[in-house]
Amino acid sequence: MPASQLTLKQFMLRAEVLKLYRSMLRVTYRINDIKQRKSLQQWIRTDFDNNKHHTDEEAIRMMLSKGKLSLRELEQAVGLVQ
């Protein structure tokens, strides 16, 4: 659905997904090994790209919950590497 036709709920979910995506990419910049950083960034992009077709709000909320958990785990793992 084009961004101009989103309901308020869909707009808010979209904003939350974009925030999660940016946060995950920001965490990768703490990785010193460029090869690992690029690999992780590509994995994140692919994962979000593979799920962008979902329109069911409940499914998106579930994926957001899992994504936030993954973000916390990623932050912990990157913190341990440094």
C-alpha positions in Angstrom: 0.0 0.0 0.0 1.4 3.4 -0.9 2.4 5.6 2.0 -0.2 8.2 1.1 -3.1 5.7 1.7 -2.0 4.3 5.1 -4.3 4.4 8.1 -3.1 6.0 11.3 -2.3 2.6 12.8 -0.5 1.5 9.7 1.5 4.7 9.6 2.5 4.3 13.3 3.5 0.6 12.6 5.5 1.7 9.6 7.3 4.3 11.7 8.1 1.8 14.4 9.5 -0.7 11.8 11.7 2.0 10.3 12.9 3.0 13.7 13.8 -0.7 14.5 15.6 -1.0 11.1 17.7 2.1 11.7 18.5 1.1 15.3 19.7 -2.3 14.1 21.9 -0.8 11.4 23.3 1.7 13.9 24.4 -1.1 16.2 26.4 -2.6 13.4 28.7 0.4 13.2 30.1 -0.6 16.5 31.6 -3.7 14.9 35.3 -3.1 14.0 35.7 -5.9 11.5 34.4 -4.4 8.3 33.6 -7.8 6.7 31.5 -8.8 9.6 29.8 -5.4 9.7 28.9 -5.5 6.0 27.7 -9.1 6.3 25.4 -8.3 9.3 24.1 -5.2 7.5 23.3 -7.2 4.5 21.5 -9.8 6.6 19.4 -7.1 8.3 18.5 -5.6 5.0 17.5 -8.9 3.5 15.5 -9.9 6.5 13.5 -6.6 6.4 13.1 -6.8 2.6 11.8 -10.4 2.8 9.1 -9.3 5.2 8.0 -6.0 3.7 5.1 -7.6 1.9 3.2 -8.3 5.1 0.0 -6.2 5.6 -1.6 -7.9 8.6 -1.2 -5.5 11.5 -1.1 -8.3 14.1 1.6 -10.1 12.2 3.6 -6.9 11.9 3.3 -6.4 15.7 4.6 -9.9 16.3 7.6 -9.4 14.0 8.3 -6.1 15.7 8.4 -7.8 19.1 10.8 -10.4 17.7 12.8 -7.7 16.1 13.2 -5.7 19.3 14.3 -8.8 21.1 16.8 -9.4 18.3 18.0 -5.8 18.6 18.7 -6.3 22.4 20.5 -9.5 21.7 22.6 -7.8 18.9 23.5 -5.0 21.2 24.6 -7.4 23.9 26.7 -9.4 21.4 28.3 -6.4 19.9 29.1 -5.1 23.4 30.8 -8.4 24.3 32.9 -8.2 21.1 34.4 -4.8 21.9 
